[in-house]
Amino acid sequence: MKKYNIQSIIDWLYRISTLQWFNYLQSSLIAAFPIIVVNGFLETILQTLMTDNGFFVVIFHLEHFVASNAIFINQLTVLVQLLQVFANTIIAVQFSRNVIKPLDNNIACGAMAAFSFIILSIKLGQNNELIFLIHGVTFALLTGLGVSKCFDFFRVEVDKDNNDRQNALIATLTNIKPIICIIVSVLALKMLNFEIDSNGVNVHLHSIIQTALTDNHYSLIPMLLILFLRSVSKFMGINADFLFGFSTRAQLVNLNHALKFSHPVTAVYPTAYSTLYACFANLGGDGMLLALIIVVLVIGKNQHLKRLLTWSFIPTFFNFSEPVMVGFPIMYMPIYLIPFIMSPLVTTVIAYPFLKYNIVPAPVYPVPNGTPGLMKAFIASGGNIPILLLALFCLVVSCFIYLPFVKAEVRLINLEHTKFSASFKR
């Protein structure tokens, strides 16, 4: 494809990204970035330093530290879950207020969006304790959209000739109907045991996927299809880890074979999902987002983007990509759809023949929680240098895939800023 055509596609995707609804999405996601990035650091610490199989716990033999701080670790786990709920609540509130921005009652709308999302995110346990359900960003956006549309439906035009006090009374009375409608709707959903993460749509999709793909020793084409669906799901804010969390016998067969012969080179299923995805298509999270951060930090000329991704680097290095997905943002932004999907597909195609024909040993050994993406293949192969170089090569290829899209976005952002500055001076 000619360079002109590629540039035209990128420009077209960027223009789509600047449409009003995508601006609403972008500002809603960015509003939650401070909470998301703090939560990313806490989750990185929790997974790498405060679990029995954490990366730093295993390397520095900190098992006694974990055992002696069990209460603090439990409290930190609860805090991470609450921060996740809080961040998604902010997204629901901001999106509802963005959609209903022309109206005067957006404060009440935002408050009801928060109320609705929190109520739908809690349930009573067996001992009547409150349990928080971790809903995704998509559910937060849908909650905000539903609440804003309810307020919009009951909207009453305010007579500008009235005084401010009278208009405030009219607005207050107008809010009663949508508030009652939202409370009734939320209570109805709770009475129907609406739990999207445990008894809802995700479980049904997960059942279909697991039934259709009972083993993970796939050939190349089914593997690429799975990675494509996973990338699209993640891009749309769906819990991809839940939907595509394969844990099948191929992993156990590979591990037992490697332990029996003391070497993973001749793995029974060298191109299993567990060997290809985690080690070569998930460096920095889905979409190879570590490559995006590297490109922006190296060639990006927009200081705001560089500062934002600097905050996101450490969590992403340890494969916690939420700060980049939400704060950059990547999620729902058309300009990054192509590289986000292409990067894991291309790196899988690159790594596949190396594993298929035993050029490098299959990464079959289990790795500690929070292991940096670049080191997963190295550790899972028993310390093989060539496979580490292969993972590094995959990261470099992903950097080149993201490069034209980052350049285009920075160029277009700077162009819009120049136009705005010129019009402001005039």
C-alpha positions, 0 to 999 in steps of 0.5 A: 500500500502506498504511503499516501493511502496509509496517511489518508486512512490515518487522517480519516481515522483521526477525523472520526476520533474528533467527532462529538461523541468520541470527544464525549468518550475521550473526556470521560475516560481522561477524567478518571485517569488520576484514579486509574494511574494511582490504582495501576501503581497500587495493583502493580505493587500488590501483584509483584510484591504482596502475593505468594507468587509475585515477581519480586517476592520470588526473586528476592525470597520475600515469602515471610514478608507476605505472610507477616503482612496478610491483614495489610495486603487484604486491606490493600486488595479491597482498596484497589477494588474500591478505586476501580469502582470509583474510577468507573463511577467517575466515567459514568458521571462524566459521560452522563454530564457530557451527553446532557451538557446543553441542559441545566440539570446536568449536576442532578444527572451526574449524581444519579449516574453515580448512584445507579452505577454504585448500586448496580456494582454492589451486592449482599454476600452470604453474611449480608456483607457488601461485595463490590462487583468490578464492572468494566468501562463499557458498563459505566458508559452505558449507565451514564448514557441511560441516565442522561437519556432519561433526564433528556426524555423528561426535560422541560423548557425553562422560560428565560423571562422567569427569575432565577429562583423560579427557574430553579424551582421548575428545574427541581420539579422537573428532576423528580420524574427522571429520578423516580424513573431511574430509581425504579429501573435500578431496583428492578435490575437488582431484583432480577439479580443483574450482575453483568460480570457473574451472571450476565452477558460475559458468562454467556459469551465465555461459555460459547468461546470455551465450548467452541475452543476446548483446547489451546493448541491451535494452528496459526489461523484460529490463533489469529482469530482468537487474538483478533477477537480479544483485541476488539473486546479489549478495545471496546472495554469488555473483560477480555481476560474473563472471556479468553482466559484459557486454562486447558490441558495443553499447558499442563501437557507442555509443563509435564513434558518439559519437567520430564525431559528437563527441557522445553524445546520439544514441547507437545504443543509449542504453539499453544495460546498460553505460549504465544499470547502471553510472551509475544503478543501481550508486552505491556498488555493487550495491543502491545501498549509498551510499544506505544509508550516507547514511541511517544516517549522517544519521538513524540513532540507533544509534552502533554502526551509524553507526561501522561505516558510517563506516569503510565510507564511503570504499570504498563512495563509490568503488564497493567495497561489500564492507565494507557487504555483509559488515560491516553486514551486507546479505548474507543479511539478509532485512530489507534484501532488498527495498530492495537489490533495489528500489533499482536497479530503481526508479532504472533505471526513472527513468533509462530514459526520459531516455536513451531519448528523448535528454533527456540524453546517453547515458553512453558514454565509458569511465571510469577505474577506481575512479571514484566512482559519482556521477561515472560518468554525468558523466564518461561523458557528456563532462561533462554537468550534467543527467545528473549531476543525474539520477544525484543524483536517483536516489541521493536516491530510493534513500535514501527506499527504504532509509529505512523499513527503516533506521528499523525496524531501529534501532527494533527493535534499540533495543527489544530492547536496552531489554528486555535491560537491563530483564531484566538489572536485574531 
